[in-house]
């Protein structure tokens, strides 16, 4: 019941959206774009089959590509949602603020229309750098990362969400951390559920592609100025003198490596204001509460349990069991925490749960109403809020019998004769089936059958001389080519995200099968040493890693067009075949 209450209050917006009917919406991945830049416009139909899609007239924009159609399904709380999207890459023709009109589609027997979308076109910065040194100096200003906190003024125990965001106007090949941030004075947890989509932003006349690369939830443990050390990363981009030229399938790009870092960040953490109610025990943020007792009727010599469940987005480690005001009719013997855990990540925040158990004994008989309270400091209203149960918990206490029950034992005199039987029976007593020969035969029969099947299978394997691991190694190339065939299908359907995911699985899966390493232990960081263990030469290894990096950075680096996907597919096909030929 407590989890149900949590879902209703904290996940209500998500539940409502998941249960909505048919929707048809228009979205742009940029609200501002420079002249000569481009952005993606998509029209998405959810929970219905659509037909007769009619896009708006893009009279103020040049259509670079589209419509690109994609279909996806997702599940939330057991309910499936199916969407179909039509996407266009558009380039503005002139400066100004322009409205993209409505698209229409027929769904469920009626015509549906999207709302118009407004996009502002601004003048871009005039980049006149000509020499290689000028280009590289210019690029350093066009690739950077920032730390973006949800707030820089917080209270002890409040949740602060920290976004690490990369900005680039260049083609990023890969990036890796050089020095992690530290969080002295904070309890820190990494958030895994956040949008990884690329968003275009115009900053000082330059159009950037931006993406959140990491998200942290921080809980300050003390008041004062707390400092977050910079995050330093090495970002590899395609050298500017090569990005203008068409790369061949086997060419390996010349990379320019930039070491970038965030600025130091200071958070002003304040102590909680005075005036906290008696039921306040350290909760800060937004909370819900529920209470229950394990019995509605007990005796005066019995004890009952009251469980208080609190759920919220603050630092639950600092939340203690609130004092219960029960009067002189009850005595609290013991209080303990029976559960404490983070339940879910909801809308980019941690939501946790803590359950307190109170062991209570009544002193007097009678009818009582118990209404526990829990208080927290609200970050929305900046005041203390007290929660209580909707209705008091009713308890009936009966007068108990405090005397201990006794069992009277009758002594049996020793050396007495048993009574003489007055009757007898000539019937043979029933024998138990347990322990008979038939019992043991039937019990062992399944074991004998399974053992025979196992031995038969083992004999078949030996007779056919099949080594499962060797077989997996032999089929590694075929499995990889099969996955690349699936990637080719996704390429023709222009499903870029699924395409690059299948390419990555084909490459890593190939090495996994060749070395009999679980796929879960394969990564782009260890693939180099794995290929070296297969005696693969340096050049194919570089191409192999390059394809994996390209797949990972595909959408972020702007490689979501058909020509780039075709190039990656062909390169992956050639590299896998080349490596197979080299180690065979």
Secondary structure, DSSP 8 states (H G I E B T S, - for coil): -HHHHHHHHHSHHHHHHHT---EEEEEES-SEEETT--EEEEEEEESS-EEEEE----TTEEEEEEEEEEEEEEEETTEEEEEEEEEEEEEESSSEEEEE---EEEETTEEEE---EEEEEE--------SHHHHHHHHHTSEEEEEEES-SEEETT-EEEEEEEEEESS-EEEEEEEE----TTEEEEEE--S----EEEEETTEEEEEEEEEEEEEEE-SSEEEEE---EEEEEEE-HHHHTS---TT----EEEEEEE---EEEEEE---S---TTEEEEEE-EEEEEEES-SEEETT-EEEEEEEEEESS-GGG--------GGGEEEEEEEEEEEEEEEEETTEEEEEEEEEEEEEESS-EEEEE--EEEEEETTTTEEEEEE-SS-EEEEEE----S----------SS------S----S-----STTSHHHHHHHHHHHHHHHHHHHHHHHHHHHHT--HHHHHHHHHHHHHHHHHHHHHHHHHTT-HHHHHHHHHHHHHHHHHHHHT--GGG--TTTHHHHHHHTT--HHHHHHHHHHHHHHHHTTTTT--SHHHHHHHHHHHHHHHHHHHHHH-
